[in-house]
Amino acid sequence: MSNQTAEKQFRFKILIVDDVPKNIQVLGSLLFHENLDVSFASSGQDAIDILRENPVDLILLDVMMPGMDGFETCQKLKSDPKTAQTPVIFMTALNEVHDKVRGFQAGAVDFISKPFESEEVLARVKSQLKIRALQAELEEKITELEKRNRFITGVFGTYLSDEIVESILEDPAKIKPGGELRTVSILMADLRGFSSSAETLSPAGTLQLLNLFIGRMTDIILSFEGTIDEVLGDALLVIFGAPLERSDHADRAVACALTMQNEVRLLNRELKERGLPEVQMGIGINSGEVIVGNIGSPKRLKYGVVGRNVNLTARIESFTVGFQTLVSEQTVNLVSGEITVRDVYKVNPKGVIKPVHLFDIASISGTFNAALETGQSETRTVTSGISATFEVMEESESERTICSGELRNVSITGGVLGCNRGLSPFSNLKMSLYAHEQEEVLETVYAKVITKEPDGEYRIVFTSHFIQLENFISKFTTTREELN
């Protein structure tokens, strides 16, 4: 019991309602010596008027009074929300059963017989005051619980599934106060070439596209019990295994990523129907120890995650191209299901001392089943020749040189680049494309080197300006079907 409740217990307020002054004097003296705050009314109407302005904890109400008797007074008190919960003890010389039944039906909680017996009066009064004290304590705890639940819902409700929020509300011990070290899986997803696509849209169109994308992805993330840590424009940072621990967090993350990639293909059909540009998404996943907890100030508090493994996830995501999911070796080792790997890359992320192996995941089976669907982009044959000039973005501006090359086996997603210099996998290229005969130019196209082909050429994937690329490439290339 709180200090406030304990203090209140010794100064409960009682209203005595009786038209006989001697009864008021006897009861008042008896209760005053019990350190109770006692007030008086000589009629039912006086009692109602007093209680409107000065609520009390207990009412001692005489039954037989002129004008409005105790039964009618009690009924009026119980019909008023301000006094409905205040307990009433009837004082009466009536001993018939039907009189007591009538009193209970009116809303009384007990009876005191006349003439008064001091021990009986004190016993019945103290019994009701004890109940009142317990009710006050319960109401206080309910208020605290509602406040805590509002806090939990406010902090977690916008980026956790309803099921997880409900689980936390049922058992708050599942969430440790402050920060804690936890092994989780982290997923970072980012739209490829969104900035260039947004340049072709109005502000309203840009927000419409983003909201469609984030809405679809959020539904999938929550279905795998992921926690959305951040929405950064066209990027999402998601945690699996916090705030609620999940031993299968790695499986959930991988299956979620593949499902998200497939959903983007479905989303693109809707975007096309709405006259909006199609999008591509890259996803990086990493697992390891992080610090999770409430981050911020009292004015802006959020549940979040920090640590080097979060930073590494962002580095991994930066190596991806559209519709690709790259997963760290730590995550692969934690996955309990069977996974299909399309390729393995050895990279040197910025800020990481040792090389990192990344796995290009195509499917997962087991508790969670998901497989990456293949796209329908056609490879086109260059009919009039497309040449390119490019710079390697990883090189400092002072070291950059303009290089030249030729493109073949081109599609909207990428192609094969032959050039006069060596390139490293995952190099980012800033390119300009030229049509040999028509002398048309497409400037500022970005691409990423994926692999080196056996003949010394490089397979690249375009990472921006997809609409402009499709229009440009279709003019100077043909499909196998068109050739036939």
N, C-alpha and C positions, 0 to 999 in steps of 0.2 A: 504494500500500500504506500502511495506517495505521501510526502510530508503534507501536501495540501489536503489530501483526503484525511490523514490522521488528525490534522488541526480541525477540520470540519466536523469530525466525529464528536468533539467535545463542545461544539457550539451549533448543534442542529437547531433549526428553527421550527417551532411548533405553534400552531394556531388553535386556541380553545374557543369553541363556539357553543355558548349556552346563555339562555335568557335569565338564569338564576345567578345573581352576583355571588352568593355564598359558594356555589359549585366552582365558579371561576376562581374565587379566592383560595379554596382548598387545593384545587389542582395546580393553580399557578405557583403556590408556595412549595408544593411537593416537587414539581418539575424544576423550579428555579434552583433548588438545592442540588440538583443533578447537573448543574452548569449548562442548562439548556436555555436557548433564547426564546422566550415565551411572549406571545401576543394574544389579544383577545378580541372577540366579536360577540355581540349580544343577539344577533339574528342571522338567519340564512343569507339575506340580502347584503347585510354588512360584511359577512364573510366573503361573499362573491366579489364585492367591491374592493375589499382589502387585497385579496389574492390576485386581482388583475394587475396590481402595481407592485406587490411584495410577495413573491412566491415563497413557500415554506417547504419543509421536508416531511411534515406530518400534520394531519388535521384530526383533532378530537372533536367530534360533532354530536351534539345532543339531538335525540330523535324528536322528542315532544317539545316543540316550540310554537308559539302563536304565529299565525300568518303562514309563512313557508316552513314546513316541517323539515326534519333532517333528511328524510328519504328524497324529497323533491330537491332540496339543496344539493345533495350528493349527486343526483342525476344531472343537474345543471353543471356541476363542477366536472363531471366525467365527459360531458359533451363539449367542453372547451379544451382545445389542444394545449393551452397554457397550463391547465390544472389537471388534465386527464390522468397524468402519471403520478400525481401526488396521492399517497395512501391515506385512506380515511378510516378511523376507528369510531364506531358508533358508541355513544354513552346512553344507556337506557335502563329503565326498570322493567321493560317488557321482556317476558321470558318465554312467550309462546314460540313454537317452532316456526310458524308461518311469518312471524315478525322478523326473525333472523334470516329466513329465506328471502324475504322482501328486501332486507338490508343488503345481503350479498348480491342480489339481482341489481340493486341500485349502484353497486360498485364498491361497497365497503370491504375491508380486508380482515376486520376483527370487531369484537364487541367488548365493552367494559360494562359490568353490571353496576347498577345503583342500588343501595348506597355504596360509595367507593370504598374499596379496600386498597390501602397504599401499596402493598406488595404486589397485588394483581395489576394495578395501574402501571407500576414501574416495570414489571415483567413484560406486559404486552407492549408498552411503549418502546422499551429497549429492544425487544424482538423486532419490531418494525424498523427501528432506526438502524439496527444491524443489517437488515435486508437492504435498507436504503443506502447504507455505506457500501455494501457489496455492489449494488447497482451503479453507484457513482464510480467505483473503481472499474467496473466492467465497461462503463461508457467511456472512461478515460483510456482504457486499453483499446477499445474499439476505435477511438479517435486516432490513437497512435498507430494502430494497424492500418487504418485507412490512409493515413499520411505516408506510412512506409510503402504501402501498395501503390500509391500515386507516384512516389519516387521511383520505385522499381519499374512501373509501367512507363513513366516518363523517360527514364534512362535507357531501358531496354526495348520498349514497345515498338519503336519505329524501325528497328533493324533486326528483330528476332521474331521467329514464328510465334503464333498465339500459343501453341503447345508448350514451347520452352518458357514463355513468360508465365503461363499458368503453373508450370512445374516449379519455377522459382518462387512464385507466390505461395504455393503449398508448402514448400520447404526452403526457407531462406538460407538455411545452413549450407545449401549447395553453393552459395556464393560467399566467398571469404571476403571480409572487409579489407580495403586497401589493395595493394598490388601483390601478386604472387607469381612465382616461376612455374610455367606450365609448358608441356610439350604439345604443340598444336601443328596443324597444317595451314599454311597461308596461301591464298589464291589472289592473284592480281590479274584483272582483265582490262584491256584497253582497246578502243576502236582504232583501227588502222586508217590513216588518211582522212580522219574526220575533219580536221581543220580545213583542208582543201575543199572537202565536200560542203562544209558550212559556208564557204565563200560564195557558193551558188544559191544559197537560201536566204530568205528573209529571217529576221530574228524569231518570228513566230514559227516559221518552218523548222528552224534549228531546234527550238525547244520542243516542238512536236516530235521530231525525230528522236531527240534525247530521251524524252519521257516514254516513248514507245519502247525504246531499247532498255532503259533502266527498269521499266515496269515488268517486261518479260523476264529479264535476268533476275530480278528480285524474287519473283514467284518461284523460279527454279532453285535459287539459293536457299530460300526458306524451306522448300520441300526436302532438301538434304540437311536441314538443321544447321545451316551456316549462319554466321553472325556477320552482318554487313558493318564493317568498321568505318569505312569512308566511301563516299561518293564524290569523286574528284572530276567533275565535268563529265567526260566520256570514259572515265576509268572507275573501276570498283576494287576495293580492298576487302577481302572476306576472310574470316577465321573459322576453322573447323576444330572443335574440341574445347571451346570456351564460349560463354561462361560455364556451360555444363560440360563435364568431361565426357569424351567419347573415345573409346579404345580404337574405333574404326575410322578416326578422323581422316586418315590418308585416303582410304577407299572412298569416303564421301566426297573429298575434294576432287579426286580424279574423275569420278562418275559425274559429279556436278559440272565440271569443266566441259566434258564431252557433250553433255546434254545441253549446256549453254551454246556450244558451237553449232549444234544441230538446230537449235531454236533460232539462231541468227539467220540461217538459210531460210527458215519459214518466215521470219520477220521480213526478209528482203522481198518476198513476194508481195507482202502487204505494203511495204514502202514503195514498190514499183507501181502498185495500183493507185497509191495516193500521190504519185508524181514526185516522190522523194528519192534521193540517191540511195543506192544499196550500200551496205556497210560490211566491213570485215573486222574480225576481232582476234587478237592474240592473247593467250593466257599463259602465265607462269605460275608454277606451284613449287613450294618448298616446305619442308617440315623441320622442326627443331624447337629448342627452348626459347621462350620469349617471356616478357613480363606483361601480364594482363591485369587490368583493373580500371578503376574510374580515374580518368585523366581530365584535368582542367581546374577551373575555379568554381566556387559556389554559384556564380552567375552563369557559367556554361560548363556543364559537366557531361562527359560521355564515357562510355565503356570502350576501351581501346587496347591496343597492343603495341609494344615497342621492343626493339632489340635488333641485333645484327641480322637475324634470320628474316626479319621483315625487309630490311634493306636488300638482302640477297634475293628475295623474291622479286623485288622491283627490277633488279639487274637481270634476272632470268627472263622476266617478261619482255625486257627491252630487246632480247635476241629473237623474239617470235615474229612471225609474219601472220597474215590473215588466215584464219581457220586452223591455226597451229596451237597445240598445247605442249609446252616444254616443262618437264618435271625433273626436279633434282634427284640425285642418287639417294639422298636421305629419305625422300618421300617414297621412292620405288622400294626401298628396303622395308618400309613400314606397311606397304600395301599387302593385304592378306589374300586378295583375289588374284586371278590370272590377268596379266596385262599383255597387250600386243604393242610392240615397239616398232615404229617405222624406221627410226634412225637414232643414232647416238652421236652427240657432238661433245667435243672437248673444248671448253672456252676458258678465257681468262677475264672474268668480270672485273670491272674497275673497283678497287678497294679490297679485293680478295687476294690473299697471298698465293694460295695454291690453285691450280686449274680445277675447274668444276665440270663434271660430266652431266650433260642434259639429255633426257630421253624424250623423243617425240612420240607421244602416246596416241594410239589409234583406237584402243578398246580396253575395257575392263569387264571381267565376269566374276561371279561369286555372289555375295550378298547384294551387291549393286551391279547391274548390267547396263553398259552403255557402249556404243560404238560410234565412231565418227563417220558421218555420211560423206560420201564423195560428192564434189560439186559437178556441175554440168558444163563448165567452161571449156569451149572447144580450142584445141591447138590449131593455129592458122599458119599457113605457109606464106612466106614473104614473096610477093610477086614482082615488086618494083624496087625492093631494097630499102631497108631502114638502117641508117647508121646512127651512132650515138657518140656524144662526148660526155665525159663524166669526171667528177671529183670524188675522192674518198673522204667522207665526212669526219672520220676519226683522226685524220691528219690535221695538224695545226694549219691555220690559214697561210702562214709563211712557208710551209712545206708543201702545200697543195699544188698539184700540177694538173692541167687539163689533159685528159687521156681520150683516145678515140677507140671505137670498136664497131662491130656489126652485130645485128640481132637476127636470130632465126628461131623457128618453132615458137612463134610468139602467140600469147593469149592475153586475155584481160588480166590474168594473174601474174604473168611473167614470161620468161623465155630463156634462150641460151645466148650468152654474150661472148663473142670472140674479141679479144683485145690484145694490145701490145705490151701489157704489164701484168705482173703477178698480183692476185687479190686473195685476201684471207677470208675464210668463211665468216659470215655475219658482218662483213664490212657493209656500211651504209653508203649508198651512192646517190649523189645529186646529179641527175642526168638531163640532157636535152636530146630529143629525138628528131631525126631529119629524114624526109622522104627523098630518095635519090632524084627521081624525075620531076616530081611535082614541086619540089623545092618548098614544101611545107615544113614548118617547125613546131614542135611541142616542147616548150621550155619548162624547166623546173619540175621534173618528175623524180620521185624518190623510189629507190629500190634497195633490196638487201641481197647480198651474195649468200647463197645457200650451200652449194657444193662446187667442187672443181670436177669437171667431166674428164673422162680418160683421155680425150683428145686435146686437153689443155684449155678448153673453153669453160665458161662458168654458168651455172644455172642461177638465175636471179628471180626474185619475186618483187613485183611492184607493190609499194606500200602507200601510194597516194595518187590523187587525181584520176580516179577510176573512170569517171564519166568521160573526161577528156581523152583518156587513153583508149577507151572503147571506140570513140568516134574516130580518133586518129588511126588506130590500127586497122579498123575495118575498111578504110579507104585503100590501103596498100597491101592487104593480105587476102588470102582466100582459104576456105576450108576444103578438106578432101572431098566433101560432097559437092561443093561448087565446081571443083575441077572436073569431076565426073559428069 
